[in-house]
């Protein structure tokens, strides 16, 4: 696979024909998928550290593109990542010096997702349009992080230090488990789904209004009340693998999710298709248009893009 084409696919600059070529290549072999995932992780890592890449070059800012930053990252990644892990080792294992904890904030752009490992070994996946804040070194008594968006957590067990996810007025407290939190402030959403272990969900600083969740269940806020229900669509959590999955969802529900992940707005003029149902999965990197073209195979509608306003009209 041509490296430049693969890079263009990852940053979203590939044409529809080029996207299909890359998608076929990814599906052809497991090693191709691994190469693609490794390169995409590096691209997301580049977005977080763009300032450092800018400092490494004298090229004017006006001429720098996402592809440029990506290529620069490939050049300096080995040195930077080595330095990062050396710093991590010193912070986490040093017993002779106290390191001052620094709050880090990461934002994942629309249409992308990312993953990282925290200082305690907890693994976190971040969905599109997610803002996540965490300390470089956790405190002795707790492990607090903040979330605005969606994240999947695989928390390292620590009976002495609870892991607490704060999402607006709500929080999720755990000691070691796997769970998903959907809490986009702009959409007034709060939902926690538990896959392993146990969690306590409640309002921040209000233990009285809280509940314990068991594996296989999720809780959402509806009319300012917690509503618990069983998890029925486990494929949903494949978003952390870069897949957007739908399981007997209405097209209206699908468009709402696409609005959230891709930062676009749909104007629906063809109301006849809203309640039609669909099951399938798409790669997030394929973009909104690929989803719409697939839906057109089963539903009769036309669409029109207004790139200046990020609006898609469904006729």
C-alpha positions as CSV (number, residue, x, y, z in Angstrom):
1,X,0.0,0.0,0.0
2,X,1.3,3.4,-1.0
3,X,2.2,5.2,2.3
4,X,1.1,8.6,1.1
5,X,-2.4,7.3,0.1
6,X,-2.7,5.6,3.5
7,X,-1.9,8.8,5.2
8,X,-4.4,10.8,3.2
9,X,-7.1,8.2,4.1
10,X,-6.3,8.6,7.8
11,X,-6.5,12.4,7.8
12,X,-9.7,12.3,5.6
13,X,-8.2,13.8,2.4
14,X,-8.7,10.7,0.2
15,X,-11.3,10.6,-2.6
16,X,-14.1,8.1,-2.5
17,X,-12.4,5.9,-5.0
18,X,-9.2,6.0,-2.9
19,X,-11.1,5.2,0.3
20,X,-12.5,2.1,-1.3
21,X,-9.0,1.0,-2.4
22,X,-7.6,1.5,1.1
23,X,-10.7,-0.2,2.7
24,X,-10.2,-3.3,0.5
25,X,-6.5,-3.4,1.4
26,X,-7.3,-3.2,5.2
27,X,-9.8,-6.1,4.9
28,X,-7.4,-8.3,2.9
29,X,-5.1,-9.2,5.7
30,X,-4.8,-8.9,9.5
31,X,-1.3,-7.4,9.2
32,X,-2.7,-4.7,7.0
33,X,-5.2,-3.8,9.7
34,X,-2.5,-3.7,12.3
35,X,-0.4,-1.4,10.2
36,X,-3.4,0.9,9.6
37,X,-4.2,1.1,13.3
38,X,-0.7,1.9,14.3
39,X,-0.4,4.7,11.8
40,X,-3.8,6.1,12.8
41,X,-2.8,6.1,16.5
42,X,0.3,8.1,15.5
43,X,-1.9,10.6,13.6
44,X,-4.1,11.2,16.7
45,X,-1.0,11.4,18.8
46,X,0.2,14.1,16.4
47,X,-2.9,16.2,16.9
48,X,-2.3,16.4,20.6
49,X,1.3,17.4,20.2
50,X,1.1,19.7,17.2
51,X,2.9,22.6,19.0
52,X,6.0,20.5,19.5
53,X,6.0,19.5,15.8
54,X,5.6,23.2,14.8
55,X,8.7,24.1,16.8
56,X,10.8,21.5,15.0
57,X,10.3,23.2,11.6
58,X,10.8,26.6,10.0
59,X,8.0,26.1,7.5
60,X,5.4,28.9,7.8
61,X,2.2,28.1,9.6
62,X,0.0,29.1,6.7
63,X,1.5,26.3,4.5
64,X,1.2,23.5,7.1
65,X,-1.5,20.9,6.5
66,X,-2.6,17.9,8.5
67,X,-0.6,15.7,6.1
68,X,2.5,17.9,6.8
69,X,2.2,17.4,10.5
70,X,1.7,13.7,10.1
71,X,4.9,13.4,8.0
72,X,6.8,15.4,10.6
73,X,5.5,13.2,13.3
74,X,6.8,10.1,11.5
75,X,10.3,11.7,11.5
76,X,10.4,12.6,15.2
77,X,8.1,10.0,16.7
78,X,10.8,7.5,17.8
79,X,12.7,10.1,19.8
80,X,9.5,11.7,21.2
81,X,7.9,8.5,22.3
82,X,11.1,7.2,23.8
83,X,11.4,10.4,25.8
84,X,7.7,10.1,26.8
85,X,8.1,6.6,28.3
86,X,11.3,7.5,30.1
87,X,9.4,10.4,31.7
88,X,6.5,8.1,32.6
89,X,8.9,5.6,34.1
90,X,10.4,8.2,36.3
91,X,7.1,9.6,37.5
92,X,5.5,6.3,38.3
93,X,8.3,4.4,39.8
94,X,10.5,7.0,41.4
95,X,10.6,6.5,45.2
96,X,13.2,9.1,46.0
97,X,11.6,12.3,44.6
98,X,8.1,13.7,44.6
99,X,6.9,14.7,41.2
100,X,4.4,17.5,40.8
101,X,1.3,16.3,39.0
102,X,0.3,18.2,35.9
103,X,-3.3,18.2,34.5
104,X,-3.4,17.1,30.9
105,X,-6.3,17.8,28.5
106,X,-6.9,15.9,25.3
107,X,-9.5,16.7,22.6
108,X,-10.4,14.2,19.9
109,X,-11.6,15.8,16.6
110,X,-14.8,14.9,14.8
111,X,-14.6,11.6,12.9
112,X,-11.6,10.3,15.0
113,X,-11.0,8.3,18.1
114,X,-8.0,7.7,20.3
115,X,-6.6,5.5,23.1
116,X,-4.1,6.1,25.9
117,X,-2.7,4.5,29.0
118,X,-2.8,6.5,32.3
119,X,-0.1,6.6,34.9
120,X,-1.7,3.8,37.0
121,X,-2.0,1.5,33.9
122,X,-5.7,2.2,33.2
123,X,-6.5,2.0,29.5
124,X,-8.8,4.6,28.0
125,X,-10.5,4.8,24.6
126,X,-11.9,8.2,23.6
127,X,-14.6,8.7,21.0
128,X,-15.0,11.6,18.5
129,X,-15.5,15.1,19.8
130,X,-14.4,14.1,23.3
131,X,-12.5,16.2,25.8
132,X,-10.7,14.3,28.5
133,X,-8.6,15.7,31.4
134,X,-6.3,13.6,33.6
135,X,-3.3,14.2,35.9
136,X,0.1,12.9,34.9
137,X,0.4,11.4,38.4
138,X,-2.5,10.4,40.5
139,X,-2.9,11.4,44.2
140,X,-2.4,9.0,47.1
141,X,-6.1,8.8,48.0
142,X,-7.9,8.9,44.6
143,X,-7.7,8.8,40.9
144,X,-9.9,11.5,39.4
145,X,-10.4,12.3,35.7
146,X,-12.9,14.5,33.9
147,X,-14.9,13.7,30.7
148,X,-17.0,15.6,28.2
149,X,-17.9,13.2,25.5
150,X,-17.6,9.4,25.3
151,X,-15.0,7.1,26.7
152,X,-14.4,3.4,27.4
153,X,-12.4,2.5,30.5
154,X,-10.4,-0.6,31.5
155,X,-9.5,0.5,35.0
156,X,-6.5,-1.0,36.9
157,X,-7.7,-2.4,40.2
158,X,-6.6,-0.5,43.3
159,X,-8.6,-1.1,46.5
160,X,-7.1,1.9,48.2
161,X,-7.7,4.5,45.5
162,X,-11.1,4.6,43.8
163,X,-11.1,5.7,40.1
164,X,-13.7,8.5,39.6
165,X,-14.9,9.8,36.3
166,X,-16.5,13.2,36.6
167,X,-18.9,14.2,33.8
168,X,-20.7,17.4,34.5
169,X,-23.0,17.0,37.5
170,X,-22.6,13.2,37.4
171,X,-19.8,10.9,38.4
172,X,-18.9,7.2,38.1
173,X,-16.8,5.6,40.9
174,X,-14.9,2.3,40.4
175,X,-12.0,0.3,41.8
176,X,-11.2,-1.9,38.8
177,X,-13.6,-2.7,36.0
178,X,-14.6,-2.1,32.3
179,X,-17.3,0.3,31.5
180,X,-18.4,2.9,28.9
181,X,-19.5,6.5,29.7
182,X,-21.4,8.6,27.2
183,X,-21.6,12.2,28.5
184,X,-21.6,14.9,25.8
185,X,-22.5,18.2,27.5
186,X,-23.8,19.8,24.3
187,X,-26.3,17.0,24.0
188,X,-27.3,16.7,27.7
189,X,-26.5,13.0,27.5
190,X,-25.3,10.9,30.4
191,X,-25.2,7.1,30.2
192,X,-23.0,4.5,31.8
193,X,-22.8,0.9,30.6
194,X,-21.0,-1.8,32.7
195,X,-19.3,-4.8,31.0
196,X,-17.2,-6.1,33.9
197,X,-16.9,-5.5,37.7
198,X,-19.1,-2.9,39.5
199,X,-19.5,0.8,39.5
200,X,-21.4,3.4,41.6
201,X,-23.2,6.0,39.5
202,X,-24.5,9.2,41.1
203,X,-24.5,13.0,41.2
204,X,-21.1,14.5,42.0
205,X,-20.7,15.1,45.8
206,X,-24.2,13.5,46.5
207,X,-23.8,9.9,47.5
208,X,-27.5,9.7,48.6
209,X,-28.7,9.9,45.1
210,X,-26.6,7.0,43.6
211,X,-26.9,3.4,42.6
212,X,-24.7,0.4,42.1
213,X,-24.6,-1.1,38.6
214,X,-24.1,-4.8,37.8
215,X,-22.3,-6.2,34.6
216,X,-24.6,-6.3,31.6
217,X,-26.6,-3.3,32.6
218,X,-26.5,0.4,31.8
219,X,-28.0,3.5,33.4
220,X,-29.1,6.7,31.8
221,X,-30.5,10.0,33.1
222,X,-34.1,10.6,31.9
223,X,-36.2,13.5,33.4
224,X,-33.5,14.0,36.1
225,X,-33.8,10.3,37.2
226,X,-31.5,7.3,36.8
227,X,-33.1,4.6,34.7
228,X,-31.4,1.2,34.6
229,X,-31.8,-1.3,31.7
230,X,-30.0,-4.3,30.3
231,X,-27.4,-3.9,27.6
232,X,-28.8,-5.3,24.3
233,X,-26.4,-4.0,21.7
234,X,-22.8,-5.0,22.6
235,X,-21.7,-4.2,19.0
236,X,-22.1,-0.6,20.0
237,X,-18.9,-0.6,21.9
238,X,-16.9,-1.4,18.8
239,X,-16.6,2.4,18.3
240,X,-13.3,2.0,20.2
241,X,-12.1,0.0,17.2
242,X,-13.1,2.7,14.8
243,X,-16.5,1.2,13.9
244,X,-19.9,2.9,14.0
245,X,-22.4,0.1,14.5
246,X,-26.2,0.1,14.1
247,X,-28.4,-2.7,15.3
248,X,-32.0,-2.3,14.2
249,X,-31.8,1.5,14.6
250,X,-34.1,3.9,12.8
251,X,-32.5,6.2,10.2
252,X,-33.4,9.1,12.5
253,X,-31.4,7.6,15.3
254,X,-28.5,7.0,12.9
255,X,-28.5,10.6,11.7
256,X,-28.5,11.8,15.3
257,X,-25.4,9.8,16.0
258,X,-23.7,10.9,12.8
259,X,-24.4,14.6,13.8
260,X,-22.6,14.0,17.1
261,X,-19.6,12.1,15.8
262,X,-18.9,14.2,12.6
263,X,-19.9,17.7,13.7
264,X,-22.5,18.1,10.9
265,X,-26.2,19.1,11.0
266,X,-28.9,17.2,9.1
267,X,-32.0,19.0,7.7
268,X,-34.6,16.3,7.0
269,X,-37.1,17.2,4.2
270,X,-37.9,13.6,3.4
271,X,-39.7,12.5,6.5
272,X,-40.7,9.1,5.1
273,X,-37.3,7.6,5.7
274,X,-36.9,8.6,9.4
275,X,-38.5,5.5,10.9
276,X,-37.0,3.0,8.5
277,X,-34.6,0.6,10.4
278,X,-31.1,-0.5,9.5
279,X,-28.5,-2.8,10.8
280,X,-24.9,-2.5,9.8
281,X,-21.4,-1.1,10.6
282,X,-19.2,1.6,9.1
283,X,-15.6,2.7,9.6
284,X,-15.5,6.1,11.2
285,X,-12.8,7.2,8.8
286,X,-15.0,6.5,5.8
287,X,-17.0,9.6,6.7
288,X,-20.7,10.7,6.5
289,X,-21.0,10.4,2.8
290,X,-20.2,6.7,2.8
291,X,-22.9,6.0,5.3
292,X,-25.5,8.0,3.3
293,X,-24.6,6.2,0.0
294,X,-25.0,2.8,1.7
295,X,-28.4,3.9,3.1
296,X,-29.5,5.0,-0.4
297,X,-29.2,1.3,-1.5
298,X,-32.3,0.5,0.6
299,X,-34.1,3.9,1.0
300,X,-35.1,6.4,-1.7
301,X,-33.7,9.8,-0.9
302,X,-31.2,12.3,-2.1
303,X,-28.8,14.4,-0.1
304,X,-26.9,17.7,-0.6
305,X,-23.9,19.0,1.3
306,X,-23.4,22.6,2.3
307,X,-19.7,22.6,3.3
308,X,-19.7,26.2,4.4
309,X,-22.2,25.5,7.1
310,X,-21.5,21.8,7.7
311,X,-25.1,21.1,6.8
312,X,-26.5,18.0,5.0
313,X,-30.0,18.3,3.5
314,X,-31.9,15.0,3.1
315,X,-34.5,15.3,0.2
